[in-house]
Amino acid sequence: MVLGKARLAAMSVLFCNGVIYASWGTHVPTIKDKFDLSDANLSLSMLSVALGGILIMAWAGRWIARVGSASASVKSALLLSLAAFGILLMPEYALLLFWLALYGAMSAVNDVAANSQGAGGPIAQLVRCGSLRVATISITDRRCIFASALTVAKFWRAVPGAAPAW
């Protein structure tokens, strides 16, 4: 029963992570226009997201093992929401690169935490360090994570000139 709740919690967190990522993805053309980026500089922006995720992975596993997957899922989801919230607010390209790396790092930590939360198997074993327990994320925490994801999505729609370029 606990494993079923853990998987449901993980699916909820990963769904919210997907909502945030999709909201960010629709604004790639907005970022390109805002900073008048060439395709090469836009690629560098995308690389920043990936590098942020790669560079934090070793630390993330140890942190998740120390605080537990449920706590790490909630904390990283809230930090991910804050990181996503700030992307369109960056006034300079250099600061945007840093912020996108931060966003990528928080997204990666959230992915690993949520997967270790619901897997109870191979992924959880990777970050286990001996005593990590798969716990459940409370309904209140899931609502908070979901509300954060929706707030980010709603904010991006409200930014003037930030409409998706479909």
C-alpha positions as CSV (number, residue, x, y, z in Angstrom):
1,M,0.0,0.0,0.0
2,V,2.8,2.4,0.9
3,L,4.5,1.7,-2.4
4,G,1.3,2.5,-4.3
5,K,1.0,5.8,-2.5
6,A,4.7,6.6,-3.2
7,R,4.2,5.9,-6.9
8,L,1.1,8.1,-7.0
9,A,3.1,10.8,-5.2
10,A,6.0,10.4,-7.7
11,M,3.6,10.6,-10.6
12,S,2.1,13.8,-9.2
13,V,5.5,15.4,-8.8
14,L,6.7,14.4,-12.2
15,F,3.4,15.6,-13.8
16,C,4.0,19.0,-12.2
17,N,7.7,19.0,-13.3
18,G,6.3,18.3,-16.9
19,V,3.9,21.2,-16.6
20,I,6.7,23.5,-15.6
21,Y,9.0,22.2,-18.3
22,A,6.3,22.6,-21.0
23,S,5.6,26.1,-19.8
24,W,9.3,27.0,-20.1
25,G,9.6,25.2,-23.5
26,T,6.9,27.3,-25.1
27,H,8.8,30.4,-24.2
28,V,12.1,29.5,-25.9
29,P,11.1,31.8,-28.9
30,T,10.3,34.6,-26.3
31,I,13.8,34.3,-24.8
32,K,15.3,34.3,-28.3
33,D,13.4,37.5,-29.2
34,K,14.0,39.2,-25.8
35,F,17.7,38.9,-26.0
36,D,18.0,39.0,-29.8
37,L,19.8,35.7,-29.8
38,S,21.4,33.9,-32.7
39,D,20.8,30.2,-33.1
40,A,24.2,29.6,-31.6
41,N,23.5,31.7,-28.5
42,L,20.1,30.1,-28.1
43,S,21.8,26.7,-28.2
44,L,24.1,27.9,-25.4
45,S,21.0,28.7,-23.4
46,M,19.7,25.2,-23.8
47,L,23.1,23.8,-23.0
48,S,23.0,25.8,-19.7
49,V,19.9,23.9,-18.7
50,A,21.6,20.5,-19.4
51,L,24.8,21.4,-17.7
52,G,23.0,22.6,-14.5
53,G,21.4,19.1,-14.3
54,I,24.6,17.2,-15.0
55,L,26.7,19.2,-12.6
56,I,24.4,18.7,-9.6
57,M,23.8,15.0,-10.0
58,A,26.5,13.7,-7.7
59,W,25.4,16.0,-4.9
60,A,21.7,15.3,-5.5
61,G,22.0,11.6,-4.8
62,R,23.7,12.2,-1.5
63,W,21.3,15.0,-0.5
64,I,18.2,12.8,-1.3
65,A,19.7,9.9,0.7
66,R,20.2,12.2,3.6
67,V,16.9,14.0,3.7
68,G,14.7,11.3,2.2
69,S,12.9,11.1,-1.1
70,A,9.6,12.6,0.1
71,S,11.2,15.7,1.6
72,A,13.6,16.1,-1.3
73,S,10.7,15.8,-3.8
74,V,8.8,18.6,-2.1
75,K,11.7,20.9,-1.5
76,S,13.1,20.5,-5.0
77,A,9.7,21.0,-6.6
78,L,9.3,24.3,-4.8
79,L,12.8,25.4,-5.7
80,L,12.1,24.3,-9.3
81,S,9.0,26.4,-9.4
82,L,11.0,29.4,-8.1
83,A,13.7,28.9,-10.7
84,A,11.2,28.6,-13.5
85,F,9.4,31.7,-12.3
86,G,12.5,33.8,-12.7
87,I,13.5,32.8,-16.2
88,L,11.5,35.5,-18.0
89,L,12.5,38.1,-15.5
90,M,16.2,37.9,-16.2
91,P,17.4,41.3,-17.5
92,E,20.7,40.2,-19.0
93,Y,21.8,37.2,-21.1
94,A,24.7,36.3,-18.8
95,L,22.3,36.2,-15.8
96,L,19.9,34.2,-17.9
97,L,22.6,31.5,-18.6
98,F,23.2,31.2,-14.8
99,W,19.5,31.1,-14.1
100,L,18.8,28.4,-16.7
101,A,21.6,26.3,-15.2
102,L,19.9,26.7,-11.8
103,Y,16.6,25.7,-13.4
104,G,18.2,22.7,-15.0
105,A,19.8,21.7,-11.6
106,M,16.5,22.0,-9.8
107,S,14.7,20.0,-12.5
108,A,17.3,17.2,-12.3
109,V,17.1,17.0,-8.5
110,N,13.3,16.9,-8.7
111,D,13.4,14.1,-11.3
112,V,15.8,12.0,-9.2
113,A,13.9,12.6,-6.0
114,A,10.5,11.8,-7.5
115,N,11.8,8.7,-9.2
116,S,13.4,7.4,-6.0
117,Q,10.2,8.2,-4.2
118,G,8.1,6.0,-6.5
119,A,10.4,3.4,-7.8
120,G,11.2,1.4,-4.6
121,G,13.6,-0.5,-6.9
122,P,16.5,0.3,-9.2
123,I,16.4,4.1,-9.1
124,A,15.9,4.2,-5.4
125,Q,18.9,1.8,-5.0
126,L,21.1,4.3,-6.9
127,V,20.6,7.0,-4.2
128,R,20.0,4.7,-1.3
129,C,23.3,5.0,0.7
130,G,22.1,2.4,3.1
131,S,19.0,3.7,4.9
132,L,16.8,5.7,2.5
133,R,13.2,4.8,2.9
134,V,10.6,5.3,0.3
135,A,8.0,7.5,2.0
136,T,4.9,9.1,0.8
137,I,4.3,12.7,0.0
138,S,1.3,14.1,1.8
139,I,-1.8,15.3,-0.1
140,T,-1.0,18.9,1.2
141,D,2.5,18.7,-0.2
142,R,1.2,17.5,-3.6
143,R,-1.3,20.3,-3.7
144,C,1.4,22.8,-2.9
145,I,3.6,21.4,-5.7
146,F,0.7,21.4,-8.2
147,A,-0.2,25.0,-7.2
148,S,3.4,26.1,-7.7
149,A,3.4,24.5,-11.2
150,L,0.1,26.2,-12.1
151,T,1.4,29.5,-10.8
152,V,4.4,29.4,-13.0
153,A,2.3,28.5,-16.0
154,K,-0.2,31.3,-15.2
155,F,2.6,33.8,-14.6
156,W,4.2,33.1,-18.0
157,R,0.9,33.7,-19.8
158,A,0.5,37.1,-17.9
159,V,3.9,38.4,-19.0
160,P,3.4,41.0,-21.7
161,G,5.0,39.8,-25.0
162,A,5.5,36.4,-23.6
163,A,2.8,34.6,-25.5
164,P,3.8,31.3,-27.0
165,A,4.9,31.7,-30.7
166,W,2.6,29.0,-32.2
